[in-house]
Amino acid sequence: MKRLAWAAAVAAALVAAPAAAAGPIVDRAVQALGTNPVYVDPQAELAPNLDPGRIRREIDTAGAGPVYVAVLPRAAENEEGGNPDGVLQAIHDRLGRRGTYAVIVGPHFRAGSEGVLQQGVAGELATQALAAQRAQGATAVLVDFVDRVADARKHGGTTDRGPGGGGISLIAILAVAGGAFLLFRTLRRRRVQRAELAEVKAAAHDDLIALADDVQKLEQPSQRNPASKREYDAALSCYDAATTSFDRAASTQQLERVAGSLEEGRWHMACAEAILAGHRPPERRPPCFFDPRHGPSTRDVEWAPPGGAPRPVPACEADAQAVERGLEPQTREVMAGGRMVPYYAAPAYFSPWFGGYFMPFGGSGFLSGLFLGELLGGGFGGFGYGSWGGGGYGGFGSWDAGGGGGLSDFGGGMDFGGGDFGGGGGGDF
């Protein structure tokens, strides 16, 4: 068990790692945009109400120059650092073409331009289009944006209509102010993300140690039974995979892999124990809702959160019997924001970690079916499943356009920006 001996050292492994490789959602978008200026992912939250043909015709006839539009699900953010700015940047960089780019990622609208509009203009136009057409829907916003790009292109790539060309334009002044704000907001967000990652990694580390301890107890007994030994070895491999993912995780999203490996390891452990006891290995079911460290659930049991409606949740046998006796099982708690809370009531940035335990059993569909509705009505308004991936399954809230100013240069001239509509500026889309 040498591989388990150093498990305690993982606690100090809150280290940064290289960014994740290109994800499949963004890759599909880039491939499609190579031959078609408009790509709508079927899983995008706003896809059902979108008319890509109308947007494409506007691009073809408005004279806006090269324009590329992608409408993607919120999950695309997880592939590019957890924010829509990274998605816009990645599509631009991987497509490698000069032009104006517009992306809708979940509820977020981002725009940028290289070689067509002056710096910061694309973000300003995105803000204007969103403000003017939000009530008419995403198609109207994108068509309006294309028209505004075309008009700005006719005026030298700027929205400045004033006489003469001297002096400092209002756009330049706003761009400088916006750039300073963007820098401040970026630095602040990075500090917040580091703190969030540390909290979630602490919870994941506890899970790693728990599995290491439990697997180690099986080492000697499993040697006497070849079938049990195979399951023990599989559990050990899962632990190794979880540890590797933990060490490399540079964002909370990447901790989903840790939980996924731990879930599989727990199931192999349960199989090894069953074989040693002379029983058939259990079927692979979702982990125990009350504490995934309990391993696979044995059945569903009716349970209600405080003040909420009852509904079935997967539970280990001990917790299922406790619920049936009218007792409240001891639920896994995590440290979040300086206080201990039930893991399912933790902030949204915990979602990828504990969601990883349930992803093999239907992914987000399983999670939304299990935790939305009745549980949300029980006072768990901020917990992770209700805002899977930080997004939320409800009405998708307000759009926000741009990245906060549009002063930054990317990839030799790409700029993007605008204003944020997530706070007081926006209404519901």
N, C-alpha and C positions, 0 to 999 in steps of 0.2 A: 504493500500500500504506500509506496514512496510517493506516488502521484498525489495521494491525499494528504501526505504529511505536511506539505507546504500550503495547505488550504488557508490557514490563518493569515498567511502573508498577503492574501488577496485584498484584505481590508485596506492596505496602503496603496492599492493599485488604481487610484483615481487619476489616471493619466490620460493625456490626450492621444489621439490616434489619427492617422490620415483620413481624409474624407472618404465616405463610402463611394464605391464605383457607381457608374451610371445605373439608374434604375429602369425597370421595364416600362413604366408609364411615360417617362420623359423620352426614352429611346423610341417608343412607338410614335410619339408626336414628331420627333425630329425626322424619322424615316418618312412619315406621311407628308410633312411640309416640304420635303424634297421634290415632290411632284404636284402638290396641291397647296394653295396659299391658306386654306382654312382646314383645320383638323379639330374634330369634336370627339373626345373620348366617350364611348357609350356609357361609362360609369360616372361621368361628370355630373355633379349635382344639378347643374343648370341645363344639361343637355336636352331634357324632354321638351323644353319650351324654346329651343333655339332653331333658327332657320339658317343653316350654313350656306344654302344656295343664294339667299339674298345678300349675305355678307360677301360672298365670292363675286357676285355680279357688281356690287359696289366697288370692290377693289379693282375689277377689270375696267370699269367705266369712269371712275372718279378722277383718275390722273394723280393718284397719291404716290405713285412709284411703287417699288417692291414693298408689300405689306404681308406679314405672316401672322396669322391668328390661331391660337390654340386654346381650347376650352377643356380643362382637365379636372379630375376629381381632387379633393383636398388631400388625398393620400400622396399625391405627387410631391407635396412639401417634404414628406419624410425621406424622399430620395435625394433632396438637395438642401440639407442643413436645417430643415424644419420651417422654412418660410418661403412665400411666393416669390420674393426677390431672387432667391437662388434658382428657382425654376425658370424664370425669365432669362437669367444670365446663362443657365445651362443650355437652353434651347438656342439662344443666339450663338454661343460658342461652338456647339456641336454642329449646327447647321452651317456656320461659317460663311454667311452671306450678309452683305451690307443691305440695310433696309430698315423698315419700321416694324417692330414686334409688339403684339398685344396678347396677353395671356389672361385668362380667367382661371384661377385655381381655387376650386371650391367657391367661396363667396368673394374672393379677392380679385381685384382688377389691377393689373400692372401693365405698363407700356414703356417702351424705350425705342431709341432710334440711333442708327449709325450710318453716316454718310448721306442722310436725307434731310433731317431736321437739325437745327442748331441745338446745342446742349440744353437739356431741361425742358425743351418745348413739348416733347412727346408726353411727359408726365403732366404738363399743364393742360394739354388737350384732352388727356384721359380724364382729368378732374372735371373739365368743362362738360365733356360728353356724359359723364356719369351724373353730374348734377342736373343736366338738362333732360336726360332720357331714362333715369332709373325707373320711374313709374311705368314706363312702356316696356321694360324688359331688357334682357341681355342683348337680343338681336338689335334693338333700336340703339342701344348704347354703342355697340360695335360699329354699326353703320354710320352713326353720327361721328364717331371717332375717325373713321376712314375719311369722311367728308372734310373734317377739320384738318387732317393731315394733308389732304389734297390742296386745301386753301392755303395752308401755311407754306406748302412747297412752292406755290405760285408767287409767294412773297419772300423768297429766299430762305425758306426753312425756318421762319420766325413768325410769331404772332404780333410783332411790333409793326403798327401801321403809321407811326408818327412820321412827320416830314424830316428829311435830312438823315444822315447816317452817323453823325457825331454824337459824342456823349455816351454816358452809361445808360443802357436801357433798363426799364423796370424789371424785365426778365432777368438781366444779369444781377441786379440787386437782390431780387428774390432768390436767384440761384445760389448766391453766396450765403445768404441767410439760411436758406434751406439746407445747403451743404453742411453748415455748422451744426444745425439741428440734427441732421442725419448722422453725423459723426457722434454727437452726444448720445443720440438714441441707440446707435449701434453698440457703443461701448457699454452703455447701461444694460442693454439686452444681453450682451455677452456675460456680464457679471451675474445677471439673473440666471442665465442658462447654466453657468458653472455651478451655482448654488443648487439649482434644480437637479442637475446631474448627480451632484454629491448625495443628495437626499435619496434619489432612486437607487443609486449604486449601493448605498448603505443597506437598503432593503434587499436588493439582489444578492449582496454579499452574505446576508443572514441566511438566505435560501441556499446558497452554495455550501456554506458550512454545515447546514442541517443535512443536506444530501450526503456530503462527505462523511459525516458521522454515521448516518444510517447505512450507507453502503459498506463502510468499514466493518460494521457488525456482521455483515453477511460473508465476509471474506473466508473465514474458516469453515462455517457450515456448508457453504456452496461447493467447496472442494470435494465433498463426498458424493455429489450428484452431478453428472455431466450436464443434464438439462438445466439444472439450477445454475451451474457454473456459466453456461452460455448467457443466461439472463443477467447474471452478476456482471459478466464482462461487458454486456451491452450497456448496463447501467453505468459502469465505470467509464465507458467511452462517452456516454452522454454527459457525465460530469466533466470530463476533459473538454468536450466541445463547449459546454457552458462557461467553463473557466476561460477558455481562449476568447470567446465572444465578450466576456466581461472585461478582460484585459484590453481589448481593442475598442471597446465602446467609447465613442467620443460625443455621443448625444443620447438623450433619453430614448429616442426611437430605436437605436441599435440594441437596447437592452431587451427588446422583444425576443431576440434570438436566444438570450440567456434563459428566459422563462420557458421558451419552447423546448430547449434541450433538457431543462430540469423536469418539465412535465413528462417527457418521454422516459427520462431516467427513473422517475418515480414509478412509472408503469412497469418497467423492466424489473424494478425491485419487488413490486407486488407479485409479479409472475414468479420470481425466484423464491419468494417466501411461500407462495401457494404450492409450488412443486415440492419444496422441503416438507411441507405439512401433508403431502399426499393428496392435494386437491388439484383441480384443473386451473390453469392460469386464468385470471379474470379477463373479461373483455375490456377493451380500451375505451373508457368513458371519460367525460370531462372531470377535472380535478374537483375536490371538495370545495364548494363555494365558500365555506366559512374559513378555511385555511388550506390553500393549495398544497402546502407542505404535508398534508395528511395523505396525499396520493390520490389515486383514482377514486371517484365516487362509486358507490354501489347501487344507488337508486336516487330518484328524485323525491323530495319531501316538501309538503306545503309549509311555507314560511312567510312571515310578514315583517317588514322593517317597522320600527316604531312609528305608529300613526299611518302606516301604509296598508295596502290591500295584500292579502296572501297570494302567493303564486308558487309554483314548483321551482325548486333550485336543486342542483346536484349536491349530494352530501355523502360523506363517508358513513359507514354503518353506525359508528358511535354518535356522530352528530345527528344523524337521522333519528335515532332512537331518543336522543335528548329532546329534539324538537317535538316528537310525538308525545313525550312525557310533560310537555309544557315548559321545558327549560330553554334557556337561550344559550346556544353553544358559544364557546369562547372564540371570538373572531380574530383573525390575524390583524394586527395593528401596525402602522408604520409611523415614523416621525415625519411630519410635514409642516413646515412653517413654525417649528418650535413646539408642536404639540402632537400627541399620539392620537391617531384617528383610525377607524376601520379602513383597511386597504381599499375597499371599493368606494369609500367616501373621500379618498385622497384627491388632491387637485388633478387636473387633466394631464399634467405632464407625467404622472405615474401610469397613464393608460397603456402605453406600449409594453411596459414591463409586465403588469399583471394580465394584460390582454394576451400576451404571448402564451400564457397557460391554456387559453381557450381557443386559440386560432385553429388548431387541427380539427375542431368540432363545429365548423361552420363559419369561422372568421367573424367579421363584423356583423353578419346577419345573425349568427348565434348570439352574439353579445347584445345586439339591439333587442332581439326577441326576449332575452333573459332579463335585461336590466331596465329597459325603457318603460314608459307607461306607468304601471303600478308603483314601481320602486321610486321613480322620480316624484310621484305624487306623495311619497312618504317622507319627503323632506331631504332627499339626497340630491338637491339641485346642482351641486358642484362636483359630483363624483365622476370618476374617470369614464365609466362606460357611457354615461349620458353625454359625454363630449369626447367620443373616441378620437384619438389623435389630435385632441385640442380643438376639434371642429364643432361637434354637435350635430345631431340628426334632425333637429327640428326645422325651423323655417330658414335656416342659414343666415339669419340676422342681416346686418348691414354689409353692403359692399364697402371696400376701401380701395381707393385708386392710388397707385403710385407708391413710392418708397420713402417719401419724406422730403424730397427736395430736388433730386435729379442732378446734383453737382458731380457725383462720383463718375469717374471714367472706368470702363471695364473693357478688357480685350482690345485696347487700342482705339477707343472712341465710342464705345457703347455707353449710352446714358439712359437712365430710367428714373422715373419719379412722379411726383404729383403731390397730392395731399391725402391724409388719412380720413376715412369716413367712418371708422369703426366706433368713434365716440359720439360727440354731439352733432356731427355734420350729416349724418346719414339717415335715415329711416330704414324700415325693412324693405328688402327687395321682394 
